[in-house]
Amino acid sequence: MNYFKTLLLAAALLAPALPASAQTVVKFATLAPEGSTWMKAMRQFTKETTARTDGRVKFKIYAGGVSGDEKDVVRKIRLGQLHAGGFTGLGIGEVAPEVRLLDTPFLFKNAAEIDHIYKALDADFRKFFENRGYVLLGWAEVGTVNVFSNSPVTKPEDLRDVKMWIWEGDPIAEATFQALHIKPIPLSITDVMTSLQTGMINGVYGSPLSVIALQWFARMKYVFSLPLTNASGAVLISKKSFDTLSKDDQKVMLELGEKHMRALTLKSRKENEESVGILKKKGLIFTDPASPSVITDLEAAGQAARVSLVGKLYSRELLEKVEKELKEFRAPKKK
């Protein structure tokens, strides 16, 4: 009898040491404000991921920039203080500079071209991220970017009298405005509203949806209708954190990341279109290029900006690969 009691006691003592279902808490940060379309999609993604992994993967979300600018978030991920983030192009560039090619000016003409390049170069982009210690969970496109100002803009020369903001440390924006012969004022994105209020700047750029969400539109009067670029966005997790998950949980996270971020991209595109209508109702005036030659000049400036970044952010080989894909995609399809 004592023998069996001894066995039971030993089993009870050893039970806590037996392998249990490990739980991972992913600390995730983003500039997107709580309640925004972006955060609603992220909440759906995290909720479903937790449910599909039976609670093994949970999330702690820091929204609205409480963890700092995107550079701060990348630094904290490297230090292990955070594990994942939702990034615009600037944050993506801190991780994998090559991918910033997607944000270069006047590269795309429509959404179909954007989707084609994401698909055609998927393996390339994922490799860029993985080589830097990150895993791509999904693209979360910010959308088409317009120039907002307090004086009408119909040609590049009009921007030279605008106190234009530029996101501090963004090489794409720097190359873009340099190609347009404009000297902008570099500021952190968190300083933009204050600078608009004080008059330090009177011009910004952003997607219609984001400019409304950030309340910048209240300080603007005009919008140049021709998009400057299409701003990419992505949800990334450190490979170190991702590798702690089981293969099944990794598969779930990748599957749901693709699902929810694709839905977010489509919704963002729709809401950006709707935001144009909202801005017009708010009294903002949309101006068109003064002539077809202005569009030609802007596209030439975009090409010059892309070439100037070869060897700095990406290789000539990658640029030529993207341009070749776009050229073939734009070519008339044979019946």
Buried (B, 14 or more C-beta within 10 A) or exposed (E): EEEEEEEEEEEEEEEEEEEEEEEBEBBBBBBBEBEBBBBBBBBBBBEBBBEBBEEBBEBEBBBBBEBBBBBBBBBBBBEEEBBBBBBBBBBBBBBBBBBBBBBBBBBBEEBEBBBBBBEBBEEEBBBBBBEBBBBBBBBBBBBBBBBBBBEEBBBBEBBEEBBBBBBBBBBBBBBBBBBBEBEBBEBBBEBBBEBBEEEBBBBBBBBBBBBBBBEBBEBBBBBBBBBBBBBBBBBBBBBBBBEBBBEEBBEBBBBBBBBBBBBBBEBBBEBBEEBBEBBEEEEBEBBEBBEEEBBEBBBEBBBBBBBBBBEEBBEEEBBEBBBEBBEEBEEEEEE
